Amino acid sequence: NFQQTGKNKDIMDLKNISQKWKSFGWIVEKIDGHNIEQIYEALTSNSKRNKPLAIIANTTKGHGISFAENDNAWHHNVLSKKFYEKAITEINKLWNAIK
């Protein structure tokens, strides 16, 4: 829901993007872009269809990183060593939780 300089809805609101793809004759699947099972299912389910597939993977910018999550400033910010180490620690905690 972000572009480099702000929120999509404030800069270039695409409104109902699912409906736009459907109007071109595409199959549309909206998924949680952070859910690997949903991503895999969306990518592999199209093999039995005779139309192109548009996957709309809803995500949160900076997902899982406390200081960056849903903060568009991190689209172009540079990580300091302190923030880098904090991010790696948080990613490792998330990774260990799903193992």
Phi, psi and omega in degrees: 000013178236153166243178185306320188254008178161194181284140178308314185297337180270337186254305180212080183290118180275000180055233184269087184294329177301314181296324178298314179294319178299325181293339175272003179089012180273154168276137182238130174237125176261129183224168171279110183291358176258359184255106185298326178295318178294321178297312181299314181298317180296320181288327184265342184286341183285348186297338181261005183254156179250021177233156176291156183242130171253124178256121176257103184263101180286125181226168175245124179304131178073020185312128176088356179247110191307315185279346184249342186299125178061026179243105185295343178300334181279004173295328185226002177289157177256133180286131169281168178300320180300311180292324177300311181297321178296317179298314180298318178300315180292319178297317179297321177298315178297315181299314180294331179289333182263353180290000000 
